[in-house]
Amino acid sequence: MIYLQLFITFFKIGLFGFGGGYAMLSLIQYEVVATHGWMTVEEFTDVVAISQMTPGPISINTATYAGYTATGNVWGAAVATLALCLPSFIIMLTICKLFYVFRKNLYINTVFKVLRFVAVGLITAAALMLVTKDTFADIASVVILSVAFIVTWKFKVNPIITIALAGLFGALYY
């Protein structure tokens, strides 16, 4: 019965938890602590701290730890993790199927062409929000950025290698 409760609880959180992992934490806390009493507030705080320190999305890590705590075994962790991820998987599978069906539709193709520019604009806006007045005063930052952009775009160097090399040059310079 606990496994069914875990599945329903985390499936519901996965389905209605918009805004990313940190936004889901309040939903997880409400369900795990207040509604079901699977752990105390102190235990939940510890779980969130551990989830922040471990690799991976915080909501999935928290669900995994909460499932383990609720059942005392790895099956509870697996059920909670699967239930949290399943709604996103189903939604993306449905969208992919619909995209495959309508991939040659003129309107759909036009929307995706526009979305490419929107995505570039959003990424650029996020990058510009991180820029301070001192950033462009430092010529080394501009040179590293420019070289990384050209190497990735023009010479098709793997972005992971580019990031690692830019980080290395930045660490050596600064």
N, C-alpha and C positions, 0 to 999 in steps of 0.2 A: 504494500500500500504506500509506503514511504517513497518508493521509486516512481510511482504514478504521480504522487503529489509533487515530487521534485521535477518530473518532466513537465507537468502542466504549469507549474510556477515559472520555470525558466523558459519554457516555450512562450508563455505570455509576455515575459520580460523581453525576450528576443523579438517578439512581434511588435510590441508597442514602445520599445526603448529607443527613441530617436535621439540623435545628438551625440552619439559616440559612447565610448566606454565610461567616461566620467559621468555622463548624464544618466547612465543606467545604474550607477551606484546607489542612488537614493531609492530606486525601485527595488533593487536587490535587498537593500537594508530593510525596507518596509516589509517585504515578503518574508525574508529569512529571520529577522529579529522580531518584528511586531506581530505579523500574522501567524507564522508557524512556530516561532520560538525554537528554531533549530540551533541558535546560538545567541549569546548575550551581546550587548552593545560593545563591550570590551573585546570579546572574541572577534566580532565583526571588524572593529578598528584594527586589530592585529592582522586579520585576513587582508584587509585593504593595504596595509603597510607591506605585507609580504608580496601581495599582487603587484604592487608598484615596483618592487625590487626584482621580480622575476621577469624574464623576457616574455613578450607577447602582450596582447591587448589586456588591459586591466579588467574589463568586464568578464572576459573568458577565464582569466586566472582566478578572479573572485568567485565565479560560478563553480569552477573546479574545486576550490578549497571549501566552499560552502556545501557542495554535494558530498565531499569527503567527510566533512564535519557532521553533517546531518545523519549519515549512514554509518560512518566509521569504517568504510571500505572504499576501494577504488571504483566499484561499480556505481556508487552514488556520484562520485566525481565524474565518471564517464556519462552518466545519464544527464546530469546538470549541464555539462559542457555541450553535449549533443543537442539538448533541448534549446539551449541559448543560440546555437549556431544554425539550427534547422530552419527557422523562418527566413533568414537571409538567404540561405541556400535555395529554398523553394522559390522565393521571389526572383532571385537571379536566374534560376533555371527557367522560370516562366518567361522572364524578359528575353532571355537568349532564344527561346523557342519562338516567341513572337517576332523577334528581330530576324530570325532565319526565315520565317514565313514572309515578312514584309521587307526583306533586304533590298529588293529591286524597286521599291516604291519611291517615286520621285520626291514626295514630301518627306519621307523618313530620311532619305539621303541628304536632302537639303538641311534638315534639322541637325544631322550629325556633322555636316560641314560647318554649320554655324557654331555648334558646340565645341568643335576643335579650337576655334578662335576664342570662345568664351573661356575654355579651360586654360589656354595660354594667358589670357588676360587675368584670370583669377590667381594663377601661380605668380605672375609678374607683380600683381597687387600685393600678394602676401610677402613676396621678396622685398618690395619697396617699403613695406611697413617695418621691416627689420633693419632698414638702412637708417643710420644716423648721420648727422652732419659730419662727424669725424670719419665715417667710413670712406667717403669719396675724397677726403683730404689725404688719406693714406693711399698712395699710388700703388703700393704692393697689392692691396686688396683688389683694385681695379684690374691690375695685370693678371693676377691669378684667376679672377672671374672671366676675363676676356679670353685667356688661353684655354681655360676649361670649356668655355662655350664653343670656341672654334674647333678644338680637338674633338669634342663630342659631335658637333654638328657636321663639320666639313670632313673630318677624317674617320668618322664613325667608330671612335674608340669607345669601348664599353663604359657606360656611365659609372659603374662601380669602381673601375680602375681610375677613372678621372677623379672621382670623389676622393679616393684614397690618396692619389698623388697630390691633389689640391690641398688636402689636409696635411700631408707630409711637408709640402712647401710652406704652408702657413705656419706649421709648428716650427720648422727650421728658421723661418724669417722672424717670427715674433718671439 
